[in-house]
Each structure stands twice: as C-alpha cells, then as structure tokens.
Amino acid sequence: MISLVEVQETNKMIREMNLDVRTITMGISLMDCAHSDLKIFNQNVYEKITRTAQHLVKTGEDLERQFGVPIVNKRISVTPISIAAGGLHTDTFVPVAETLDRAAKEVGVNFIGGFSALVQKGFTKGDRILIDSIPEALRVTERVCSSVNVGSSRSGINMDAVKLMGEIILKTAELTKERDSIGCAKLVVFCNSVDDNPFMAGAFHGVGERECVINVGVSGPGVVKRALEEVKGQDFETLCETIKRTAFKVTRVGQLVAQEASKRLGVPFGIIDLSLAPTPEIGDSIAEIFQVMGLEEAGAPGTTAALAILNDNVKKGGVMASSYVGGLSGAFIPVSEDHGMIQAVQKGALTLEKLEAMTCVCSVGLDMIAIPGSTKKETISGIIADESAIGMVNNKTTAVRIIPVIGKDVGDMVEFGGLLGYAPVMPVNGFSCDAFINRGGRIPAPIHSFKN
C-alpha cells in the first residue's frame, strides 16, 4: 500500500527537479476488430478505441490535480496493425492509420502507437502492406506512431527488412520535408521490441497482453541529477546507492498513479516503466547527470561507463519499488530531447559512433538523431543493421529513430517542437556499405540463443 506521505515527500522533486509521470498509456487489443472489409474493420477499430479510452484523458487530469504530479502525456497503444488488419482485402493500410488518428483525436490523447509490424524472421502479406504504407500514413496523420521490429536474439536479423526500412525512412523524410521530415520522428526500427512499452514511437499492445491494460512511464533525470549533486566527489558505491534510492522514490510515485488510474478506469494495471527520458528543458538532462558524475561533456572518455552505472542502478531501484517494472526501464539518450546532448554534439564531444557505443548499455538505442537529407538509403540500413546486431548479441532492446532531414546538412539546426525538441544535423560516415546491405537474407541468431 502506498501512502500519501510518500507522494508528499516528492513535492520538492516535482516543483524543483522536473519530476513527472511522462505518460499513462492504455494498451488496447484490436484482435476482435478483425474483418476482411476495410470499412467494417475501421468502424470496429474506431468504436473500440473511443469506447475503451473515453475516460483516459480526464482520469489523467483528475490524478494530476489530486496528487500534484504532472502527467505530461496520455497515450494509447494497440495491437500491431499488420496483425489486426492482416485479413483485409486491401493493398494499403493508410485508411487504417487515418482511423487511428481520428480515434486518438476524439478521445484527446497525444499519440497512438501500434502502426507496427514484427518481421524479425520474415514477412506476411500484412507486414508488407503495412511497411509500404508507413510513409504516406505518417504524412497524413498527426498522432499515429509506427514501429517495425527487424530482429531478435532468438530469430536473428531480417536483413531484407533492414534494407527495406532504409528506403521507407527516406521516403517518409521526403513526404514530410516541409516540416523538417518530422514523419521520421514518429517511426522507430527495433531489435528485441517489447510488448508493454508505454513510450512512443515504439509502443504497441503485444499479442500476449490482456484485452486492455494501463502502463505508466515515469521520468526523472532532474531528480537524479539533484541527488547526485549531494554526493559529488564521493566513491562509486555511494554514487550507485544514491541512484538506487532516488529511482525507488520516483517509481513509487508512478506506482501510485498507475494503481489509481487502473482503479478509476476499471482496467488492469500492467507495468511501470522507469526510464530517465529527458526533455529539452534545462535541468532535465541525461548529459547533465554525466557532468555531475565527473565528465566534462557527454561523449568524453568514461561516458559509456557512466551510462552503464546509471542504467543499472535505475533498474535496481525501480525493481525494489514495484513488482511490476517492465517496458524498457533505464536511461534514454535521445539527442534532440536533451539540451545537454545537443550542446555536446555542437562542441564536437559527442559523435554518432560514440552514441552507438553508448547504446550497448542504455535502454534503447540511436534515438532522435538528425542526419543530412542526402544520406543514402543503404547507409541508413547499415546504421540499423549495426544497432540491431548490438541488440541481438547482447540480448537487449535496441532501436533506431533517425531523421534524414531533406534539404539540411551537417551543422544546420532542426526544430521539431514540444518534447521532440530540436537538434543539430550530425555527420554520418560516408564510406559505402551498399554491397553488404544488398546481400539480402537473414543473419542467423547467435549461439547463445539456443537456451532450451
């Protein structure tokens, strides 16, 4: 049982350290919406989402007022559309994306995730249709987010999908070039994607989940930073204990919000995702935590070790605070959403290659990185392949959310707005990987995948 005293203890964190509940995400199964007729399927989807989530936003707002905890986003995730819509007699899922967008607007949520496909071992007809529909779907919608899982530690990497996603990302960038290719900010390519992730753009409602569920994502880089300032210069044991204790307190706040939301909505509580997801606000930065830990800038020697410490102890503290920690839980390193990371890139301290090294120990991967719009599709596929290999071999979730900004080059600034922030366009290695990407086929799973 969580007491109000525990919540009151966090008042200073909320007022002064940017503590927030980043999202309440309602996962909704669309399996019972299946139909071969597009019009009937869309009617089923719209009706189920608007009926199930009709009180989600109001409940979030009521909880904000009652507990004084900011809840930044209210979101929905649905069954991967390539599965739910797999029986449709159609050659495009763009109308389905438009239905999702219309339902999201009706209930007032910020984003809806699940325009997704899971192709780590191969494509179904529905997978192909969905992936081909992504560029246009992200052009004509505002709140729809898309993801494609191209690899896993048990299945290996579908290199045909990796090659295809390089093309899809560039097409999406081109179709949304009037808005600095923002469509790509709502598209992520995964290895080892998870079924209960409440964070966008990668959220979808996994087929092993219940009919409907509430997942909560809590974020508190500013809280961790302030706590570490109190132990500046002390040894690593003290550093780790401080991060664990802070993560424990932050998770308890999320637990309270999740339980209350679950009770009021009559929907089962799923998981708490304790992820240190930064914002463009000063004081709410992973890079600033690195500086408090003793690094001059993010990207300096020692950065990967510092991130490993942060990620591991956030998870340890969270697990002690809740029996239902899930999702991705750890530390995110999105460039555009972290003003300290942006500054490190501008100073030359942080490169794409260093970010890739950091993804070996962080929660996800290469996130919200702007690159020149002239970047070749094979190069983008090569970046996806590298990140997928890190995830596959290390049995962890990795992802690429990269934005080739049409008409922009290295050093130019790109403004996405809101939590998506702004970013400098980063250089990309110009040497070719074309022949490698064009081989096709599948990279087999590593030997340690055979555990049965």
C-alpha positions as CSV (number, residue, x, y, z in Angstrom):
1,M,0.0,0.0,0.0
2,I,1.4,3.4,-1.0
3,S,0.6,6.3,1.4
4,L,0.1,9.9,0.6
5,V,3.1,10.7,2.8
6,E,5.3,9.1,0.1
7,V,3.8,11.3,-2.5
8,Q,4.2,14.4,-0.4
9,E,7.9,13.6,0.0
10,T,8.2,14.1,-3.7
11,N,6.7,17.6,-3.8
12,K,10.1,19.2,-3.9
13,M,11.1,16.9,-6.8
14,I,8.1,18.0,-8.7
15,R,8.5,21.7,-8.0
16,E,12.2,22.0,-8.5
17,M,13.6,18.9,-10.3
18,N,11.2,18.3,-13.2
19,L,9.8,15.1,-11.9
20,D,6.8,14.0,-13.9
21,V,4.8,11.0,-15.0
22,R,5.8,11.1,-18.6
23,T,2.8,9.0,-19.8
24,I,-0.2,7.0,-18.9
25,T,-0.6,4.6,-21.9
26,M,-3.7,2.5,-22.3
27,G,-3.0,-0.7,-24.3
28,I,-6.0,-1.9,-26.3
29,S,-6.3,-5.2,-28.2
30,L,-7.8,-4.9,-31.6
31,M,-7.9,-8.7,-32.3
32,D,-11.7,-8.8,-32.1
33,C,-12.0,-6.0,-34.7
34,A,-10.7,-8.2,-37.5
35,H,-12.7,-8.3,-40.7
36,S,-12.0,-8.7,-44.4
37,D,-13.9,-5.5,-45.3
38,L,-11.9,-2.3,-44.8
39,K,-14.9,-0.1,-43.9
40,I,-16.2,-2.5,-41.3
41,F,-12.7,-3.0,-39.8
42,N,-12.2,0.7,-39.5
43,Q,-15.7,1.1,-37.9
44,N,-14.8,-1.7,-35.4
45,V,-11.4,-0.1,-34.6
46,Y,-12.8,3.4,-34.1
47,E,-15.7,2.2,-31.9
48,K,-13.5,0.1,-29.7
49,I,-10.8,2.7,-29.1
50,T,-13.3,5.6,-28.5
51,R,-15.4,3.4,-26.1
52,T,-12.5,1.9,-24.2
53,A,-10.4,5.1,-23.8
54,Q,-13.2,7.6,-23.5
55,H,-12.3,8.5,-19.9
56,L,-8.5,8.1,-20.2
57,V,-7.6,11.8,-20.5
58,K,-10.0,13.1,-17.9
59,T,-8.7,10.4,-15.4
60,G,-5.2,11.6,-16.0
61,E,-6.1,15.2,-15.5
62,D,-8.0,14.3,-12.3
63,L,-4.9,12.4,-10.9
64,E,-2.7,15.4,-11.7
65,R,-4.9,17.7,-9.6
66,Q,-5.3,15.2,-6.8
67,F,-1.7,14.3,-6.3
68,G,0.1,17.3,-7.8
69,V,2.1,15.1,-10.1
70,P,2.4,16.4,-13.7
71,I,1.2,13.7,-16.2
72,V,2.7,15.0,-19.5
73,N,1.1,12.7,-22.0
74,K,-1.9,10.4,-22.3
75,R,-1.4,7.8,-25.0
76,I,-2.8,4.7,-26.5
77,S,-1.1,1.6,-27.9
78,V,-2.9,-1.0,-30.0
79,T,-2.3,-4.5,-31.4
80,P,0.2,-4.3,-34.3
81,I,-1.9,-3.3,-37.3
82,S,-0.1,-5.8,-39.5
83,I,-1.6,-8.5,-37.4
84,A,-5.0,-6.9,-36.5
85,A,-5.6,-5.9,-40.2
86,G,-3.9,-8.9,-41.7
87,G,-7.2,-10.3,-43.2
88,L,-8.2,-7.1,-45.0
89,H,-8.7,-7.2,-48.8
90,T,-6.7,-4.1,-49.5
91,D,-3.3,-3.0,-50.8
92,T,-2.8,-0.2,-48.3
93,F,-3.3,0.4,-44.6
94,V,-3.2,4.2,-44.9
95,P,-7.0,4.4,-44.2
96,V,-6.5,2.4,-41.1
97,A,-3.8,4.9,-39.9
98,E,-6.3,7.7,-40.6
99,T,-8.9,5.9,-38.4
100,L,-6.4,5.5,-35.6
101,D,-5.6,9.2,-35.9
102,R,-9.3,10.2,-35.8
103,A,-9.9,8.0,-32.8
104,A,-6.9,9.5,-31.0
105,K,-8.2,13.0,-31.6
106,E,-11.7,12.0,-30.4
107,V,-10.5,10.8,-27.0
108,G,-7.9,13.6,-26.8
109,V,-4.7,11.5,-26.4
110,N,-1.3,12.9,-27.6
111,F,-0.2,9.8,-29.5
112,I,-1.4,6.4,-30.6
113,G,1.2,3.7,-31.3
114,G,0.8,0.3,-33.0
115,F,1.0,1.1,-36.7
116,S,3.6,-1.7,-36.5
117,A,4.9,-4.9,-37.9
118,L,7.0,-7.7,-36.4
119,V,9.2,-9.1,-39.2
120,Q,12.3,-10.4,-37.4
121,K,12.0,-13.8,-39.2
122,G,10.1,-12.8,-42.4
123,F,7.2,-11.0,-43.9
124,T,3.5,-11.8,-44.0
125,K,1.3,-10.2,-46.6
126,G,0.0,-7.8,-43.9
127,D,3.6,-6.9,-42.9
128,R,4.4,-5.9,-46.4
129,I,1.3,-3.8,-46.8
130,L,1.9,-2.0,-43.5
131,I,5.5,-1.2,-44.2
132,D,4.8,0.1,-47.6
133,S,2.0,2.2,-46.1
134,I,4.2,3.9,-43.5
135,P,5.5,7.0,-45.4
136,E,2.0,8.1,-46.6
137,A,0.4,7.1,-43.2
138,L,2.8,9.4,-41.3
139,R,2.3,12.2,-43.8
140,V,-1.5,12.3,-43.5
141,T,-1.8,11.7,-39.7
142,E,-0.7,13.8,-36.7
143,R,-0.8,11.4,-33.7
144,V,0.0,8.0,-35.2
145,C,3.3,6.4,-34.4
146,S,4.9,3.5,-36.2
147,S,7.4,0.8,-35.4
148,V,9.0,-2.2,-37.2
149,N,10.9,-5.0,-35.4
150,V,13.5,-6.4,-37.7
151,G,15.5,-8.7,-35.4
152,S,15.6,-10.6,-32.1
153,S,18.1,-12.6,-30.1
154,R,16.1,-15.8,-30.8
155,S,15.5,-15.2,-34.5
156,G,18.5,-13.2,-35.8
157,I,18.1,-10.2,-38.1
158,N,15.9,-10.0,-41.2
159,M,18.3,-8.1,-43.5
160,D,15.6,-7.8,-46.2
161,A,13.6,-5.8,-43.7
162,V,16.7,-3.8,-42.7
163,K,17.3,-2.9,-46.3
164,L,13.6,-2.0,-46.8
165,M,13.5,0.2,-43.8
166,G,16.3,2.4,-45.1
167,E,14.1,3.1,-48.1
168,I,11.0,3.6,-46.0
169,I,12.7,6.1,-43.7
170,L,14.0,8.2,-46.7
171,K,10.5,8.1,-48.3
172,T,9.0,9.3,-45.0
173,A,11.5,12.1,-44.8
174,E,10.8,13.2,-48.3
175,L,7.0,13.2,-47.8
176,T,7.2,15.3,-44.7
177,K,10.1,17.5,-45.8
178,E,8.0,20.7,-45.4
179,R,8.1,20.0,-41.7
180,D,11.8,19.1,-41.4
181,S,11.0,15.5,-42.2
182,I,9.1,15.1,-38.9
183,G,7.4,11.9,-40.0
184,C,10.6,10.1,-39.2
185,A,10.4,11.3,-35.6
186,K,7.3,9.0,-35.3
187,L,9.0,5.9,-36.8
188,V,11.3,3.6,-35.0
189,V,13.1,0.4,-36.1
190,F,13.6,-2.2,-33.3
191,C,15.5,-5.3,-32.4
192,N,14.0,-7.2,-29.5
193,S,11.0,-4.9,-29.2
194,V,8.8,-5.4,-26.0
195,D,5.1,-5.9,-25.7
196,D,4.5,-3.5,-22.9
197,N,6.4,-0.3,-23.8
198,P,4.4,2.8,-22.9
199,F,6.8,5.2,-24.7
200,M,6.4,6.4,-28.3
201,A,7.2,5.9,-31.0
202,G,7.7,2.2,-30.2
203,A,4.6,1.4,-28.2
204,F,2.3,-1.4,-29.3
205,H,0.0,-3.7,-27.4
206,G,1.6,-7.1,-27.6
207,V,-0.4,-10.2,-28.6
208,G,0.4,-11.8,-25.2
209,E,-1.1,-8.9,-23.3
210,R,-4.6,-8.7,-21.8
211,E,-7.6,-7.2,-23.5
212,C,-6.9,-3.8,-22.1
213,V,-4.2,-2.6,-19.7
214,I,-2.7,0.6,-18.1
215,N,1.1,1.1,-18.4
216,V,2.8,4.1,-16.8
217,G,6.1,5.7,-17.8
218,V,7.9,7.8,-15.1
219,S,10.8,10.1,-15.8
220,G,13.1,12.0,-13.5
221,P,16.6,12.9,-14.8
222,G,16.4,16.2,-12.9
223,V,15.7,14.3,-9.6
224,V,18.7,12.0,-10.1
225,K,20.9,15.0,-11.0
226,R,20.0,16.9,-7.9
227,A,20.5,13.8,-5.7
228,L,24.0,13.2,-7.2
229,E,24.9,16.8,-6.6
230,E,24.6,16.0,-2.9
231,V,27.3,13.3,-3.1
232,K,29.6,15.0,-5.6
233,G,33.2,13.6,-5.4
234,Q,32.3,10.6,-3.3
235,D,33.1,7.0,-4.3
236,F,31.3,4.8,-6.8
237,E,29.5,2.8,-4.1
238,T,27.9,6.0,-2.8
239,L,27.1,7.1,-6.3
240,C,25.3,3.8,-7.1
241,E,23.4,3.8,-3.8
242,T,22.2,7.3,-4.4
243,I,20.8,6.5,-7.8
244,K,19.0,3.4,-6.5
245,R,17.4,5.3,-3.6
246,T,16.3,8.1,-5.9
247,A,14.9,5.6,-8.5
248,F,13.0,3.9,-5.7
249,K,11.2,7.1,-4.7
250,V,10.4,8.1,-8.3
251,T,9.0,4.6,-9.1
252,R,6.7,4.7,-6.0
253,V,5.1,7.9,-7.4
254,G,4.5,6.1,-10.7
255,Q,3.1,3.1,-8.8
256,L,0.5,5.2,-7.1
257,V,-0.6,6.9,-10.3
258,A,-0.8,3.6,-12.1
259,Q,-2.9,1.9,-9.4
260,E,-5.3,4.9,-9.1
261,A,-5.7,5.1,-12.9
262,S,-6.3,1.4,-13.1
263,K,-8.9,1.5,-10.3
264,R,-10.8,4.5,-11.8
265,L,-10.8,3.2,-15.3
266,G,-11.6,-0.3,-14.4
267,V,-8.6,-1.5,-16.4
268,P,-5.9,-3.9,-15.1
269,F,-2.6,-2.3,-14.1
270,G,0.2,-3.5,-16.3
271,I,3.7,-2.2,-15.7
272,I,5.8,0.8,-14.5
273,D,8.5,1.8,-17.0
274,L,11.1,3.8,-15.0
275,S,13.0,5.4,-17.9
276,L,15.1,8.5,-17.4
277,A,13.7,10.2,-20.5
278,P,15.0,13.7,-20.8
279,T,13.3,16.8,-22.2
280,P,14.7,19.9,-23.8
281,E,14.3,21.8,-20.5
282,I,17.5,22.8,-18.7
283,G,17.9,20.6,-15.6
284,D,16.1,17.6,-17.2
285,S,19.1,16.1,-19.0
286,I,21.0,12.9,-19.0
287,A,24.1,14.8,-20.2
288,E,23.9,17.0,-17.1
289,I,23.9,13.9,-15.0
290,F,27.1,12.8,-16.7
291,Q,28.7,16.2,-15.8
292,V,27.7,15.8,-12.1
293,M,29.2,12.4,-12.2
294,G,32.5,14.0,-13.2
295,L,32.6,14.2,-17.1
296,E,33.3,17.5,-18.8
297,E,30.8,16.7,-21.6
298,A,28.7,13.7,-22.7
299,G,30.9,11.8,-25.1
300,A,34.1,12.2,-23.0
301,P,36.1,9.1,-22.2
302,G,34.1,7.4,-19.4
303,T,30.7,8.2,-20.8
304,T,29.8,4.7,-21.6
305,A,30.8,3.5,-18.1
306,A,28.8,6.4,-16.5
307,L,25.7,5.4,-18.6
308,A,26.1,1.8,-17.6
309,I,26.1,2.8,-13.9
310,L,23.1,5.0,-14.4
311,N,21.1,2.4,-16.3
312,D,21.8,-0.5,-14.0
313,N,21.0,1.3,-10.7
314,V,17.9,2.9,-12.1
315,K,16.6,-0.6,-12.8
316,K,17.7,-1.9,-9.4
317,G,15.9,0.9,-7.5
318,G,12.8,0.5,-9.6
319,V,12.6,-3.2,-9.1
320,M,12.7,-2.7,-5.3
321,A,9.9,-0.2,-5.5
322,S,7.4,-2.2,-7.7
323,S,6.8,-5.8,-8.6
324,Y,5.6,-4.7,-12.0
325,V,8.6,-2.9,-13.5
326,G,8.6,-3.5,-17.3
327,G,8.8,-1.8,-20.6
328,L,12.3,-0.5,-21.3
329,S,13.2,1.0,-17.9
330,G,16.6,2.6,-17.7
331,A,18.1,5.7,-19.3
332,F,17.3,7.1,-22.8
333,I,19.7,9.1,-24.8
334,P,17.7,10.9,-27.5
335,V,19.7,13.7,-28.9
336,S,17.0,16.2,-29.8
337,E,15.2,15.8,-26.5
338,D,18.2,16.6,-24.3
339,H,19.7,20.0,-24.4
340,G,22.9,18.8,-22.8
341,M,23.4,16.2,-25.5
342,I,22.7,18.8,-28.1
343,Q,25.4,21.0,-26.7
344,A,27.8,18.1,-26.6
345,V,27.2,17.5,-30.3
346,Q,27.7,21.1,-31.1
347,K,31.0,21.2,-29.2
348,G,32.2,18.0,-31.0
349,A,32.3,15.9,-27.9
350,L,29.6,13.6,-29.0
351,T,29.6,11.7,-32.3
352,L,27.3,9.2,-33.9
353,E,29.9,6.5,-33.3
354,K,30.1,7.3,-29.6
355,L,26.4,7.3,-29.4
356,E,26.4,3.8,-30.9
357,A,28.9,2.6,-28.3
358,M,26.6,4.0,-25.5
359,T,23.7,2.1,-26.8
360,C,25.4,-1.1,-25.7
361,V,24.4,-0.2,-22.1
362,C,21.4,2.2,-22.3
363,S,17.7,1.4,-22.5
364,V,17.2,1.6,-26.3
365,G,19.4,2.9,-29.0
366,L,20.1,5.7,-31.5
367,D,17.2,8.0,-30.8
368,M,16.0,11.3,-32.3
369,I,19.2,11.9,-34.3
370,A,19.1,14.3,-37.3
371,I,21.4,13.4,-40.2
372,P,21.8,15.0,-43.7
373,G,18.9,14.6,-46.0
374,S,21.4,13.5,-48.7
375,T,22.3,10.3,-46.7
376,K,21.9,7.2,-48.9
377,K,19.2,4.6,-48.0
378,E,21.9,1.9,-47.8
379,T,23.8,3.9,-45.2
380,I,20.6,4.2,-43.1
381,S,20.1,0.5,-43.4
382,G,23.8,0.0,-42.3
383,I,23.1,2.0,-39.2
384,I,20.0,-0.1,-38.5
385,A,22.0,-3.3,-39.0
386,D,24.7,-2.2,-36.6
387,E,22.2,-1.3,-33.9
388,S,20.3,-4.5,-34.4
389,A,23.4,-6.5,-34.1
390,I,24.1,-4.9,-30.7
391,G,20.7,-5.8,-29.5
392,M,20.7,-9.3,-30.9
393,V,24.1,-10.3,-29.5
394,N,23.6,-8.6,-26.1
395,N,20.0,-9.8,-25.7
396,K,18.7,-6.3,-25.2
397,T,16.3,-4.0,-26.9
398,T,17.9,-1.6,-29.3
399,A,16.3,0.8,-31.8
400,V,17.0,3.4,-34.4
401,R,14.9,6.6,-34.7
402,I,16.9,8.6,-37.2
403,I,15.8,11.6,-39.2
404,P,17.3,12.3,-42.6
405,V,16.3,16.0,-42.9
406,I,15.6,16.8,-46.5
407,G,17.4,20.0,-47.5
408,K,19.5,20.2,-44.4
409,D,23.2,19.4,-44.0
410,V,25.8,18.9,-41.2
411,G,25.6,21.8,-38.6
412,D,22.1,23.0,-39.6
413,M,19.6,23.1,-36.8
414,V,16.2,21.4,-37.0
415,E,13.2,22.3,-34.8
416,F,10.7,19.6,-34.0
417,G,8.8,21.3,-31.2
418,G,7.4,20.1,-27.9
419,L,9.0,17.1,-26.2
420,L,10.7,16.2,-29.6
421,G,12.9,19.3,-29.1
422,Y,15.5,20.5,-31.6
423,A,18.7,19.0,-33.0
424,P,21.9,19.8,-34.9
425,V,22.3,17.7,-38.1
426,M,25.1,15.2,-37.3
427,P,27.7,13.9,-39.8
428,V,27.5,10.3,-41.0
429,N,30.3,8.0,-42.1
430,G,30.4,8.4,-45.9
431,F,32.1,5.1,-46.8
432,S,29.8,2.7,-48.6
433,C,28.1,-0.3,-47.2
434,D,25.9,-0.9,-50.3
435,A,27.3,-4.3,-51.3
436,F,26.8,-5.6,-47.7
437,I,23.2,-4.4,-47.4
438,N,22.3,-5.7,-50.8
439,R,23.2,-9.3,-50.0
440,G,19.7,-9.9,-48.6
441,G,18.5,-12.8,-46.5
442,R,18.8,-13.2,-42.7
443,I,21.6,-13.1,-40.2
444,P,21.2,-16.2,-38.0
445,A,20.7,-15.9,-34.3
446,P,23.8,-16.0,-32.1
447,I,24.8,-19.3,-30.5
448,H,23.7,-18.2,-27.0
449,S,20.1,-18.0,-28.3
450,F,19.7,-21.8,-28.0
451,K,18.8,-22.0,-24.3
452,N,16.0,-24.6,-24.3
